[in-house]
Amino acid sequence: MSDSSPPVFDPNPPRRNFYGRRHGKTLRQSQKGYLSEDLGELRPRGITLEDNPDRHPIDPKTFFGDDRPLWLEVGFGGGEHMVHMAATYPDIGIIGCEPYINGVAMLLGKIRAAGVENVSVHPGDARDLMDVLPDASIARAFLMYPDPWPKLRHHRRRFVTPEHLQPLARVMAPGGIFRVASDIPDYIRQTREEVPPAGFEMIGDTDQAWDDWTRTRYEQKALREGRAPHYVTFRRL
């Protein structure tokens, strides 16, 4: 006899990762030093499940001690873009989230070299941060060369799906800007289709980079391998 009872509802279903590996090549001694000496001061508190198991909302002022505009970079890679934006706009605070520890180490080295002080670094999943941010607390967000998940069965792991875009829309202020850069045509296709229904309007769709853009290591790799970068801009409704 078959069991006809309804499935049990899981209020906290397991998350699909939108990122790949957590570790890469063995870190250089200098990079280990950045992690041990610099990360603790730059790392926000109350973000992880360990720090905040009840997922209480955090006060955005705790990031930089004031109410400056907050920007968010989801997956900062090697950190080139994040440090460039921090240096270009010293009156904002930019929070970067990156689970790949080698990328975190690279970013910390760039922060030290550039001397920027308006940065905060979460070495983990951006969703942990979005879980505890209050509504409309982020003025600008960036998704720069995200993991493409090229296989069709993995497309649901991409960041540009409702699972990730709806939390992002919640924490973004009305009128806030969301930028996406990728060299993968199908990723751009899915971005065009999925982002507007989450609460955004497209205001830019071009192969011309933004005026304040800096070329990242991933873009340089794409160009070397003959792939064309594309840049899409959205405004939060």
Secondary structure, DSSP 8 states (H G I E B T S, - for coil): ----------SS-----SS--S--S---HHHHHHHHHTHHHHS-SS-STTT-TT-----THHHHSS---EEEEE--TTSHHHHHHHHH-TTSEEEEE---HHHHHHHHHHHHHHT--SEEEE-S-HHHHHHHS-TT-EEEEEEES-----SGGGGGGSSSSHHHHHHHHHHEEEEEEEEEEES-HHHHHHHHHHTGGGTEEEEEEESS--TT----HHHHHHHHTT---EEEEEEE-
